[in-house]
Amino acid sequence: INCGGVIIGGEVMALKEIECAELGSEVGTKTLAYIRKHYRQEKAKESITEILKEINLHYEEYKNYLKIKVLSDENLENLAEDIETIKQLVQRKNNLEKLIDKFEEVVKEVENPAIKVLKTLWTDVVLAGPHTRHTVMEKHEGPLRIREDDKKGLIDIQRS
């Protein structure tokens, strides 16, 4: 992401690099900047969460059927449909997990991901990589290069 101006508020995510003049704002608008993060991988994770919620709803229905001593034909049909739906949802979840693993390989191959702030990094900005998060507590004047240091487990903010 190469923004000649200011990134204020919300979330910005890039696999390799974010470059901007300013990140955050003087008034502390909540801004999250992620590097080495794959957008499609994150969407797949969100989809899995939704699928698991849906599976849980069907499971709760299934528990209701267990309470009935003799199931009617309609109950048996509904139960069979629920079981088939759960099977399909589990298969979708498994496919998404495989996709996430593929994206993880892409993320691992990214070399030297960084956030470049040319002028000002404001307070209350959250900087994050796959393994570390850091909330900026003091204003920094640029130019800056921000990286995740996996070995030290921290976000490294350096003047460049």
Secondary structure in CASP SS format (residue, H / E / C, confidence):
PFRMAT SS
TARGET T0000
AUTHOR 0000-0000-0000
METHOD secondary structure of the structure
MODEL  1
I C 1.00
N E 1.00
C C 1.00
G C 1.00
G C 1.00
V E 1.00
I E 1.00
I C 1.00
G C 1.00
G E 1.00
E E 1.00
V E 1.00
M E 1.00
A E 1.00
L C 1.00
K C 1.00
E E 1.00
I E 1.00
E E 1.00
C E 1.00
A E 1.00
E E 1.00
L E 1.00
G C 1.00
S C 1.00
E C 1.00
V C 1.00
G C 1.00
T C 1.00
K C 1.00
T E 1.00
L E 1.00
A E 1.00
Y E 1.00
I E 1.00
R C 1.00
K C 1.00
H C 1.00
Y H 1.00
R H 1.00
Q H 1.00
E H 1.00
K H 1.00
A H 1.00
K H 1.00
E H 1.00
S H 1.00
I H 1.00
T H 1.00
E H 1.00
I H 1.00
L H 1.00
K H 1.00
E H 1.00
I H 1.00
N H 1.00
L H 1.00
H H 1.00
Y H 1.00
E H 1.00
E H 1.00
Y H 1.00
K H 1.00
N H 1.00
Y H 1.00
L H 1.00
K C 1.00
I C 1.00
K C 1.00
V C 1.00
L C 1.00
S C 1.00
D H 1.00
E H 1.00
N H 1.00
L H 1.00
E H 1.00
N H 1.00
L H 1.00
A H 1.00
E H 1.00
D H 1.00
I H 1.00
E H 1.00
T H 1.00
I H 1.00
K H 1.00
Q H 1.00
L H 1.00
V H 1.00
Q H 1.00
R H 1.00
K H 1.00
N H 1.00
N H 1.00
L H 1.00
E H 1.00
K H 1.00
L H 1.00
I H 1.00
D H 1.00
K H 1.00
F H 1.00
E H 1.00
E H 1.00
V H 1.00
V H 1.00
K H 1.00
E H 1.00
V C 1.00
E C 1.00
N C 1.00
P C 1.00
A E 1.00
I E 1.00
K E 1.00
V E 1.00
L E 1.00
K E 1.00
T E 1.00
L E 1.00
W C 1.00
T C 1.00
D C 1.00
V E 1.00
V E 1.00
L E 1.00
A E 1.00
G C 1.00
P C 1.00
H C 1.00
T C 1.00
R E 1.00
H E 1.00
T E 1.00
V C 1.00
M C 1.00
E C 1.00
K C 1.00
H E 1.00
E E 1.00
G C 1.00
P C 1.00
L E 1.00
R E 1.00
I E 1.00
R E 1.00
E E 1.00
D E 1.00
D C 1.00
K C 1.00
K C 1.00
G C 1.00
L E 1.00
I E 1.00
D E 1.00
I E 1.00
Q E 1.00
R E 1.00
S C 1.00
END
